[in-house]
Amino acid sequence: MLRRPRRLRVNKAIRNLVRETKLNVEDLIYPLFIVEGENIKSEISSLPDVYHFSVDMLEDEIKEIRELGIEHVLLFGIPHEHGKDICGSESYNYNGIIQRAIRKIKEIEPNMNVITDVCMCEYTSHGHCGILTEDGYVDNDKTLEYLGNIAVSHAKAGADMIAPSDMMDGRIKSIREALDKAGFVHIPIMSYSVKYASTFYGPFREAANSAPAFGDRKTYQMDPANTNEALVEAELDVLEGADILMVKPALSYLDVIRRVKDNYNLPLAAYNVSGEYAMLKSAVKNGILSEDAIYESVMSIKRAGADIIITYFAKDLAKIIKDNK
């Protein structure tokens, strides 16, 4: 007897019925860039349709995000250039840019799930993700105390989840202990467990004004050639108390997403990063690809094993998903 798989493709309703992988708006996290100042909503040149917002301009954006069904935002703060110093002190300031943004978002939409990036690169005068030694090497253990302070300051401001992206060894344990000691035992940690030293971060570094003043981040972010190391990093975060693991970038690391998902029984996030977004957005805007390519590319991340997808396409996808229902 001839097998006929095409029977299950004969119309849209049947295709939807047997679809193996489904992308839902509830899976999406939308990144937001918050800047100092007032009356600022400024498109980021390297990230079309993505904006810098001052705190006072967040209301319309948060309401639009929520109306689209998106429940989660990931915040990145950009302080004034003159506010940066060698230890990134603005990152844990009670009235820092992120801390004020958290409070404002919770005032606008109390049910919005606010996730905060915990790192120092946007706040340090040298642009690296930690405290430097005299010879310019990032001091891993000295940095941990600062990361704990940042996480606690975010929790005090009302953050629902902490997402450390610095790639220091032992940071999950250190942050977990700091949160618990401060009374925030209920705050989960979504760890950038597997973060590669990728060229696909270029547009983000412009958006966050976070490029290192010298050198690179290859001594603490991972070598793109390695996949076994990804399992080592994920394993350590599991043991230290991470609640959600993450792979970053996503599209160029689908094999890594699959390996991590197959080995650890924790929710897995993947970050569809700025360079991936910018390339595809450009192709769609220039008529090289149709908008369907957005859905297809992000679906590949879900199909590879990601439960959660952080993407600048979140608003586009929410509209596509709604139209497809």
N, C-alpha and C positions, 0 to 999 in steps of 0.2 A: 504493500500500500504506500502511495506517495504521501509523505508528510507535507502539509501545507501551512507553514507558519504565517503566510499572508492572510489567513482567515482572521487572525487577531490584529490585523492592521486595516481592516476593510473600511472602518469609519472612525471618526474622532472619539466617539463615546467608548468604543471597544478599546481603542488605543489608550485612552485615559484609564480604563478599568484595569488593564494588565500592566500599566507602567510600573517598572521596578523601582525607580528612584523618583522621588517627588520633592520639588523645591517649594518650600512654604515661606511666607513672609515672616513667620515666627522664627525662622532659622537665621535671620539677617541682623547684623549689627552695623549701624551707620556711624562712621567716624566724623567728628566735628572738630574744627580748628578754632580756638578761641584766642583773641588777641586783646591787648590793652587798648584803651581809647574809648571813644563814643561815636555812635552813628556810623559804625563800620559794617558794611556788608560788601566785601570786595572779592571778585572772582580771582582765583589763583591761576596765574597764567599757564602753568604746566599741568593743571588739573581742571580742564573745562567743566563748568557746571558745579564745581566745588568752591566753597567760599570761606574766607576769613570772616568771623563774626566777633564784634565786641559784645560784651555781656548784655548790654541794653538792647541789642538787636536780635536776641535769641527767640523772642516770643513767637513770631510768625513762623520761624523755621521749626521750632519744636511742635507747634500745633499742626503744621503740614505733615511732619514726620508721623505724628500720632494718627492723623486722619488716614494716612496711607496704610496703617496697621502695623507699622514698625514700632517695636516695643523697647529697643535697646540702642543706646548711643555710646560711643567710645570717645572720650574727650582727650584732646591734646592742647596744651596751653603754650602760648608764645608770649613771654614777658617783654617789657621794653628792653632794648639793648643795654641801656645803662643800668638795668636791674640785675644783670648777670654778674656772677662772681665765681671764684675758683671752687666754691663748695655748693653752688646752686641753691643758695639759701631761700630764694623766692619759691622754690618748689614745695617747701613745707611751711610757708608763711600762711597764717590763718586767713589773711586777706589777699592771698595770692590769686592769680588769674583763674586757676582751675577751681580753687575753693569757692570763689565768688560765683563761678559759672554753675557749679553743682547746686549751690543754694538757689540760684535763679531758676534753674530748670525744675527743681523740686517745687518751687513756688508756682511755676507755670503749669506743670503737669506732674503731680505727685506720684502717679503710677508709671512714669517713664523710668526704665531701668538704666541707671547711670553707672557706666563702667569707666574707670579712669586709668590711663596709662601712667605707670610709675617708672620714671627714668629721670636722669639728670641732664641729658644732652641739650635739651632746649633751654636749660637754666644756667649752665656753666659757661664761663667766659671762653673756655677752650673747646667747647663742643663735644667733649667726650662724656661717656656715660657713668662717670664716677670720679672719685678723688684721685688726683695724680701724685705720683712720687716725684722727687726732684729730677729724675731723669725722664719724666714724661710717660711712665708706665702707669696704667690704672691700678690703684691699690685695691684689690678685691675686698679684703676683710674690713678695711676702713670704710669702704663704700657701703657695706651692709647696714651699718647703723643709720646712715642717712636715708637709705631706702625705706627702712622701717619707720622713720620719722615722717617721710612723705606719705606712706600708706596710711598711717594713723591720722594725719591731717586731712586726708581725703575722706576717711571714714567719719571723722568728726563733722565734716561739712555736709555729710549725707550721702556719700557714694554707696551704691549697692554692691559693687564688686570692684576688686583691685586687679589690675593687669600689669605685672612687672615685665618690662621689655629689655632690661639692661644686660642680661646674660652674665651676671656675676655668679660664681659658684656659691652655693649655699643660700641664695637670696630668698628662696621660698620658705625655708625653715626660719630664717631671721625675720621675715615679714610676718609669718604666721605667729611667731612668738610675740612680736611687737603688737599685733592686732589683739591677740588674746589677752595680753597684759593690760591693754587699754580698755578692755571690756567689749571688744568687737569680735567675739567668737563666732558670731553668725555671718560675718562677711566672707564670702567665698573669694578664692584666688584663681584667676584664669592666667596661667603662666605662659609667657612666650617661651615655651620649653625648647623648641627647635627653631632657632632664628639664625638664618644664614647671612654671611657677609655678602650681600647681594647688590649688584648694580641696579636692580629694579626699584631701589628706594630713592632714586634720584629726584623725582618730582616731590616726594614727601619732604626731603631735606630742604628744598626751596620753600615749601609750604610752612614747615615748622622752624625754618631758620636754624637748623640743627647740624649742619655739616661741620665736621671737626676742623679746628683751626690748623691742625697739622696732623700728618700721618693718616691712619685709617683705623678701622675697628676690627681688624682681622685677629687681634690677640684675644678678643672676647666673643665675637660672633663666629659662627661655624664656617668651615671650608665647604663651598658648594659641591665639592667632589665626594663628600662623605655621607653615607647613609647609616652605617653601623653606629657611628657616633651619635646619630639622632636618637637611637634607642637608649644609649647611655644617658644622654641628657634627659630624656623623658622618664627613664627609670628613677633617676635622682629626684626629679620633681615629684613623682608619685610618692617616694619614700619620705620626702620632706613635707608633704601635706597639700600639694596642689589639688584643687577641685576640678579644674578643667585644664587640659593640655592644649597647646597650639603649635601649628607649623606655619612658618612665615619665611618666604613667600609661598604662594599656593600653586599657580598654574605651572610653574617650572619645576615643582616639587611634588607632583601628584603621586609619584612612587613612594616618597617619604610619608605622605599622608596615609597611604595604604598600609605601609609597614607599621607605623605608630598605632593605627586603628586596630590592626590585627594582633598587636601585642599587649595593649592596655585597655582595660575595661573602665575607662573614664570618658566623659564627653570630650570630643575633640573639635577644636576650632581651627580654621585655616584663614589666613589673612591674604585676601586678594589685593595685592599691594599697588601702590601708586603707579609704578611703571607699567604694570599689567593693565591697569585701568586706562592710562593715558594712550597706550598703543591702540587698544581696541576702540576707545572713544574716537580717536582720530580716524581710524579706518571707517567707522560708521558715519561720522560727520562728512567725510570726503567721498562717500558713496562707494567705497571699496567693498564693504560688507554691509549687509542689512542689520537692522537692530536685533534680529533673531540671534545673531552671533553673541550678544551679551548673555542671553538666557542659556545658550548652549555652552558657553565657556564656564559660567558659574555652575551649571549643572554638572560639568565634569569634576568640579571640586567636591560637590556633594557625592557624586558617584564613586569618587576615589576613597570616600570614607568620612569626610568631615560632617559633623552634626551641626556645626555652627559656622557661619561664614561672615567674616568682617569684610565689607566691600563698599567702595564709593558708588557702586551701582545699585545700592539698596533701594533708593527711591525709584530708579528706572525699573528695577525688578518687581517692586511692589505693584507698579502700574501694569507691567506685563502679566504678572500672575493673576491680578484681578481681571484683566481682559480675557485671559484664557479660561476662566471659570465659567 
